[in-house]
Amino acid sequence: MSESSLRDAFQTALQIPAEQVTDGLQYNSIRQWDSVGHMALVAEIESRFAVVLSTDEILGLSSFAEAKRILQAHGIDCNGKAG
């Protein structure tokens, strides 16, 4: 998997354009990433990457950059650009 797969997960779950998904994107920084959007994002990440996030990881999922770090801890490298 790649960064583009994670970017797609954010776009799908939050229903936002690709240009909004950057390392600087943070929880509650846009209208779509509220508590409901957060749970949609968690579900999309878990489904797309076949992982189960812990409660601490769900609560700590505070930015696109943090999502990459969380997936890295699950052995999934999202730093590459290829899909």
GICOR-V577848 format. One record per helix or strand. SS is the DSSP state (H for helix, E for strand). FROM is the first residue (numbers start at 1). TO is the last residue. Records with the same first field share a line. If there is no record, write none. Layout:
SS: FROM-TO  FROM-TO
This chain:
H: 3-14  18-20  35-49  55-60  64-73
E: 26-26  63-63
